[in-house]
């Protein structure tokens, strides 16, 4: 039923382990960087809008 007989074989991936796990790791890093970038851009946009509103209130 299972492709691998043990957890160690699963990690080794039939001697392709370093390639497979480095690809998985790179994928996780890229996705995490995208999520952090989105949060950072949202924070900057909200901070900018807050400054603009504060300036508009001072002008009134």
Biopython code that builds the backbone (N, CA, C, O; Angstrom):
import numpy as np
from Bio.PDB.StructureBuilder import StructureBuilder

atoms = [
    (1, "UNK", "N", (0.815, -1.183, 0.000)),
    (1, "UNK", "CA", (0.000, 0.000, 0.000)),
    (1, "UNK", "C", (0.867, 1.258, 0.000)),
    (1, "UNK", "O", (0.612, 2.195, -0.757)),
    (2, "UNK", "N", (1.886, 1.273, 0.847)),
    (2, "UNK", "CA", (2.753, 2.449, 0.926)),
    (2, "UNK", "C", (3.942, 2.279, 0.003)),
    (2, "UNK", "O", (4.400, 1.160, -0.230)),
    (3, "UNK", "N", (4.436, 3.369, -0.515)),
    (3, "UNK", "CA", (5.566, 3.351, -1.427)),
    (3, "UNK", "C", (6.881, 3.037, -0.699)),
    (3, "UNK", "O", (7.776, 2.419, -1.276)),
    (4, "UNK", "N", (6.995, 3.460, 0.558)),
    (4, "UNK", "CA", (8.240, 3.306, 1.302)),
    (4, "UNK", "C", (8.023, 2.358, 2.471)),
    (4, "UNK", "O", (6.953, 2.339, 3.079)),
    (5, "UNK", "N", (9.052, 1.570, 2.781)),
    (5, "UNK", "CA", (8.965, 0.608, 3.874)),
    (5, "UNK", "C", (9.240, 1.231, 5.233)),
    (5, "UNK", "O", (8.803, 0.698, 6.253)),
    (6, "UNK", "N", (9.953, 2.346, 5.266)),
    (6, "UNK", "CA", (10.268, 2.976, 6.544)),
    (6, "UNK", "C", (10.309, 4.496, 6.370)),
    (6, "UNK", "O", (10.323, 5.018, 5.255)),
    (7, "UNK", "N", (10.329, 5.180, 7.507)),
    (7, "UNK", "CA", (10.411, 6.632, 7.483)),
    (7, "UNK", "C", (11.744, 7.086, 6.901)),
    (7, "UNK", "O", (11.802, 8.094, 6.196)),
    (8, "UNK", "N", (12.806, 6.358, 7.188)),
    (8, "UNK", "CA", (14.134, 6.702, 6.658)),
    (8, "UNK", "C", (14.144, 6.625, 5.133)),
    (8, "UNK", "O", (14.751, 7.470, 4.474)),
    (9, "UNK", "N", (13.485, 5.632, 4.577)),
    (9, "UNK", "CA", (13.391, 5.530, 3.121)),
    (9, "UNK", "C", (12.554, 6.674, 2.541)),
    (9, "UNK", "O", (12.843, 7.186, 1.459)),
    (10, "UNK", "N", (11.533, 7.057, 3.268)),
    (10, "UNK", "CA", (10.711, 8.175, 2.839)),
    (10, "UNK", "C", (11.547, 9.455, 2.778)),
    (10, "UNK", "O", (11.453, 10.213, 1.813)),
    (11, "UNK", "N", (12.360, 9.694, 3.801)),
    (11, "UNK", "CA", (13.217, 10.885, 3.830)),
    (11, "UNK", "C", (14.250, 10.825, 2.704)),
    (11, "UNK", "O", (14.538, 11.841, 2.072)),
    (12, "UNK", "N", (14.807, 9.645, 2.452)),
    (12, "UNK", "CA", (15.822, 9.492, 1.405)),
    (12, "UNK", "C", (15.216, 9.609, 0.009)),
    (12, "UNK", "O", (15.921, 9.972, -0.933)),
    (13, "UNK", "N", (13.955, 9.316, -0.141)),
    (13, "UNK", "CA", (13.234, 9.396, -1.425)),
    (13, "UNK", "C", (13.986, 8.668, -2.541)),
    (13, "UNK", "O", (14.126, 9.182, -3.651)),
    (14, "UNK", "N", (14.459, 7.479, -2.229)),
    (14, "UNK", "CA", (15.165, 6.708, -3.247)),
    (14, "UNK", "C", (16.389, 7.441, -3.778)),
    (14, "UNK", "O", (16.625, 7.467, -4.986)),
    (15, "UNK", "N", (17.150, 8.024, -2.896)),
    (15, "UNK", "CA", (18.373, 8.786, -3.193)),
    (15, "UNK", "C", (18.094, 10.130, -3.864)),
    (15, "UNK", "O", (19.029, 10.810, -4.287)),
    (16, "UNK", "N", (16.840, 10.519, -3.965)),
    (16, "UNK", "CA", (16.490, 11.833, -4.511)),
    (16, "UNK", "C", (16.110, 12.799, -3.397)),
    (16, "UNK", "O", (15.645, 13.906, -3.667)),
    (17, "UNK", "N", (16.301, 12.392, -2.163)),
    (17, "UNK", "CA", (15.909, 13.180, -1.002)),
    (17, "UNK", "C", (16.434, 14.606, -0.989)),
    (17, "UNK", "O", (15.654, 15.536, -0.782)),
    (18, "UNK", "N", (17.740, 14.814, -1.205)),
    (18, "UNK", "CA", (18.237, 16.192, -1.163)),
    (18, "UNK", "C", (17.539, 17.102, -2.175)),
    (18, "UNK", "O", (17.223, 18.250, -1.862)),
    (19, "UNK", "N", (17.299, 16.598, -3.377)),
    (19, "UNK", "CA", (16.612, 17.404, -4.392)),
    (19, "UNK", "C", (15.161, 17.664, -3.978)),
    (19, "UNK", "O", (14.687, 18.798, -4.031)),
    (20, "UNK", "N", (14.468, 16.607, -3.569)),
    (20, "UNK", "CA", (13.051, 16.736, -3.214)),
    (20, "UNK", "C", (12.879, 17.675, -2.030)),
    (20, "UNK", "O", (12.046, 18.579, -2.084)),
    (21, "UNK", "N", (13.646, 17.482, -0.965)),
    (21, "UNK", "CA", (13.452, 18.277, 0.247)),
    (21, "UNK", "C", (13.949, 19.705, 0.074)),
    (21, "UNK", "O", (13.419, 20.621, 0.704)),
    (22, "UNK", "N", (14.964, 19.912, -0.776)),
    (22, "UNK", "CA", (15.376, 21.299, -1.029)),
    (22, "UNK", "C", (14.301, 22.021, -1.849)),
    (22, "UNK", "O", (14.070, 23.213, -1.646)),
    (23, "UNK", "N", (13.649, 21.317, -2.766)),
    (23, "UNK", "CA", (12.556, 21.920, -3.539)),
    (23, "UNK", "C", (11.374, 22.247, -2.630)),
    (23, "UNK", "O", (10.771, 23.313, -2.757)),
    (24, "UNK", "N", (11.043, 21.342, -1.719)),
    (24, "UNK", "CA", (9.959, 21.592, -0.769)),
    (24, "UNK", "C", (10.316, 22.784, 0.117)),
    (24, "UNK", "O", (9.478, 23.656, 0.350)),
    (25, "UNK", "N", (11.540, 22.826, 0.606)),
    (25, "UNK", "CA", (11.985, 23.928, 1.450)),
    (25, "UNK", "C", (11.943, 25.265, 0.721)),
    (25, "UNK", "O", (11.503, 26.269, 1.281)),
    (26, "UNK", "N", (12.399, 25.276, -0.520)),
    (26, "UNK", "CA", (12.367, 26.506, -1.312)),
    (26, "UNK", "C", (10.930, 26.963, -1.536)),
    (26, "UNK", "O", (10.639, 28.157, -1.458)),
    (27, "UNK", "N", (10.037, 26.028, -1.811)),
    (27, "UNK", "CA", (8.622, 26.350, -1.989)),
    (27, "UNK", "C", (8.058, 27.008, -0.731)),
    (27, "UNK", "O", (7.363, 28.021, -0.816)),
    (28, "UNK", "N", (8.352, 26.441, 0.420)),
    (28, "UNK", "CA", (7.849, 26.988, 1.684)),
    (28, "UNK", "C", (8.401, 28.391, 1.914)),
    (28, "UNK", "O", (7.668, 29.279, 2.350)),
    (29, "UNK", "N", (9.674, 28.598, 1.628)),
    (29, "UNK", "CA", (10.288, 29.913, 1.811)),
    (29, "UNK", "C", (9.641, 30.949, 0.887)),
    (29, "UNK", "O", (9.363, 32.070, 1.314)),
    (30, "UNK", "N", (9.403, 30.582, -0.367)),
    (30, "UNK", "CA", (8.799, 31.517, -1.323)),
    (30, "UNK", "C", (7.369, 31.863, -0.918)),
    (30, "UNK", "O", (6.977, 33.029, -0.971)),
    (31, "UNK", "N", (6.592, 30.868, -0.515)),
    (31, "UNK", "CA", (5.215, 31.134, -0.094)),
    (31, "UNK", "C", (5.201, 32.014, 1.154)),
    (31, "UNK", "O", (4.404, 32.948, 1.247)),
    (32, "UNK", "N", (6.078, 31.718, 2.111)),
    (32, "UNK", "CA", (6.152, 32.535, 3.321)),
    (32, "UNK", "C", (6.553, 33.973, 2.979)),
    (32, "UNK", "O", (5.999, 34.917, 3.543)),
    (33, "UNK", "N", (7.510, 34.147, 2.062)),
    (33, "UNK", "CA", (7.925, 35.487, 1.660)),
    (33, "UNK", "C", (6.773, 36.236, 0.995)),
    (33, "UNK", "O", (6.605, 37.434, 1.219)),
    (34, "UNK", "N", (5.990, 35.550, 0.192)),
    (34, "UNK", "CA", (4.830, 36.188, -0.447)),
    (34, "UNK", "C", (3.818, 36.635, 0.601)),
    (34, "UNK", "O", (3.287, 37.742, 0.513)),
    (35, "UNK", "N", (3.549, 35.801, 1.580)),
    (35, "UNK", "CA", (2.594, 36.155, 2.621)),
    (35, "UNK", "C", (3.087, 37.339, 3.451)),
    (35, "UNK", "O", (2.316, 38.246, 3.762)),
    (36, "UNK", "N", (4.358, 37.328, 3.804)),
    (36, "UNK", "CA", (4.930, 38.440, 4.570)),
    (36, "UNK", "C", (4.880, 39.724, 3.744)),
    (36, "UNK", "O", (4.582, 40.793, 4.278)),
    (37, "UNK", "N", (5.169, 39.627, 2.451)),
    (37, "UNK", "CA", (5.124, 40.792, 1.581)),
    (37, "UNK", "C", (3.722, 41.383, 1.513)),
    (37, "UNK", "O", (3.559, 42.602, 1.551)),
    (38, "UNK", "N", (2.721, 40.536, 1.413)),
    (38, "UNK", "CA", (1.337, 41.003, 1.367)),
    (38, "UNK", "C", (0.982, 41.718, 2.662)),
    (38, "UNK", "O", (0.382, 42.792, 2.632)),
    (39, "UNK", "N", (1.348, 41.130, 3.800)),
    (39, "UNK", "CA", (1.069, 41.768, 5.093)),
    (39, "UNK", "C", (1.783, 43.105, 5.197)),
    (39, "UNK", "O", (1.201, 44.077, 5.679)),
    (40, "UNK", "N", (3.038, 43.174, 4.754)),
    (40, "UNK", "CA", (3.823, 44.407, 4.821)),
    (40, "UNK", "C", (3.178, 45.491, 3.955)),
    (40, "UNK", "O", (3.063, 46.640, 4.382)),
    (41, "UNK", "N", (2.760, 45.132, 2.749)),
    (41, "UNK", "CA", (2.125, 46.106, 1.866)),
    (41, "UNK", "C", (0.813, 46.602, 2.454)),
    (41, "UNK", "O", (0.501, 47.788, 2.352)),
    (42, "UNK", "N", (0.046, 45.719, 3.062)),
    (42, "UNK", "CA", (-1.212, 46.115, 3.692)),
    (42, "UNK", "C", (-0.935, 47.089, 4.837)),
    (42, "UNK", "O", (-1.626, 48.098, 4.975)),
    (43, "UNK", "N", (0.067, 46.791, 5.653)),
    (43, "UNK", "CA", (0.419, 47.659, 6.775)),
    (43, "UNK", "C", (0.834, 49.040, 6.271)),
    (43, "UNK", "O", (0.421, 50.058, 6.828)),
    (44, "UNK", "N", (1.654, 49.073, 5.214)),
    (44, "UNK", "CA", (2.095, 50.357, 4.650)),
    (44, "UNK", "C", (0.925, 51.147, 4.088)),
    (44, "UNK", "O", (0.862, 52.363, 4.271)),
    (45, "UNK", "N", (0.003, 50.489, 3.413)),
    (45, "UNK", "CA", (-1.159, 51.164, 2.854)),
    (45, "UNK", "C", (-2.033, 51.758, 3.957)),
    (45, "UNK", "O", (-2.467, 52.906, 3.859)),
    (46, "UNK", "N", (-2.289, 50.978, 5.000)),
    (46, "UNK", "CA", (-3.111, 51.478, 6.097)),
    (46, "UNK", "C", (-2.431, 52.640, 6.821)),
    (46, "UNK", "O", (-3.096, 53.602, 7.202)),
    (47, "UNK", "N", (-1.124, 52.561, 7.011)),
    (47, "UNK", "CA", (-0.384, 53.652, 7.660)),
    (47, "UNK", "C", (-0.427, 54.911, 6.792)),
    (47, "UNK", "O", (-0.574, 56.019, 7.307)),
    (48, "UNK", "N", (-0.299, 54.737, 5.490)),
    (48, "UNK", "CA", (-0.352, 55.878, 4.577)),
    (48, "UNK", "C", (-1.735, 56.530, 4.608)),
    (48, "UNK", "O", (-1.846, 57.756, 4.654)),
    (49, "UNK", "N", (-2.770, 55.722, 4.582)),
    (49, "UNK", "CA", (-4.130, 56.267, 4.643)),
    (49, "UNK", "C", (-4.370, 57.011, 5.956)),
    (49, "UNK", "O", (-5.037, 58.045, 5.978)),
    (50, "UNK", "N", (-3.829, 56.487, 7.032)),
    (50, "UNK", "CA", (-3.984, 57.135, 8.340)),
    (50, "UNK", "C", (-3.309, 58.510, 8.343)),
    (50, "UNK", "O", (-3.867, 59.477, 8.863)),
    (51, "UNK", "N", (-2.099, 58.596, 7.758)),
    (51, "UNK", "CA", (-1.397, 59.881, 7.674)),
    (51, "UNK", "C", (-2.166, 60.873, 6.809)),
    (51, "UNK", "O", (-2.258, 62.053, 7.146)),
    (52, "UNK", "N", (-2.714, 60.398, 5.700)),
    (52, "UNK", "CA", (-3.477, 61.281, 4.808)),
    (52, "UNK", "C", (-4.714, 61.811, 5.523)),
    (52, "UNK", "O", (-5.015, 63.001, 5.429)),
    (53, "UNK", "N", (-5.426, 60.961, 6.226)),
    (53, "UNK", "CA", (-6.619, 61.395, 6.961)),
    (53, "UNK", "C", (-6.266, 62.391, 8.057)),
    (53, "UNK", "O", (-7.002, 63.350, 8.288)),
    (54, "UNK", "N", (-5.141, 62.169, 8.733)),
    (54, "UNK", "CA", (-4.713, 63.092, 9.787)),
    (54, "UNK", "C", (-4.395, 64.459, 9.200)),
    (54, "UNK", "O", (-4.749, 65.480, 9.790)),
    (55, "UNK", "N", (-3.726, 64.499, 8.037)),
    (55, "UNK", "CA", (-3.431, 65.762, 7.375)),
    (55, "UNK", "C", (-4.707, 66.479, 6.962)),
    (55, "UNK", "O", (-4.809, 67.698, 7.104)),
    (56, "UNK", "N", (-5.667, 65.741, 6.458)),
    (56, "UNK", "CA", (-6.939, 66.332, 6.036)),
    (56, "UNK", "C", (-7.693, 66.915, 7.236)),
    (56, "UNK", "O", (-8.322, 67.967, 7.121)),
    (57, "UNK", "N", (-7.631, 66.252, 8.356)),
    (57, "UNK", "CA", (-8.292, 66.757, 9.565)),
    (57, "UNK", "C", (-7.644, 68.042, 10.049)),
    (57, "UNK", "O", (-8.331, 68.948, 10.520)),
    (58, "UNK", "N", (-6.321, 68.127, 9.936)),
    (58, "UNK", "CA", (-5.611, 69.342, 10.358)),
    (58, "UNK", "C", (-5.960, 70.534, 9.455)),
    (58, "UNK", "O", (-5.976, 71.671, 9.926)),
    (59, "UNK", "N", (-6.232, 70.297, 8.196)),
    (59, "UNK", "CA", (-6.548, 71.367, 7.257)),
    (59, "UNK", "C", (-7.938, 71.940, 7.496)),
    (59, "UNK", "O", (-8.209, 73.074, 7.103)),
    (60, "UNK", "N", (-8.806, 71.195, 8.120)),
    (60, "UNK", "CA", (-10.190, 71.658, 8.336)),
    (60, "UNK", "C", (-10.288, 72.614, 9.451)),
    (60, "UNK", "O", (-11.379, 73.094, 9.759)),
]
sb = StructureBuilder()
sb.init_structure("model")
sb.init_model(0)
sb.init_chain("A")
sb.init_seg("    ")
for serial, (resi, resn, name, xyz) in enumerate(atoms, 1):
    if name == "N":
        sb.init_residue(resn, " ", resi, " ")
    sb.init_atom(name, np.array(xyz, "f"), 0.0, 1.0, " ", f" {name:<3s}", serial, name[0])
structure = sb.get_structure()
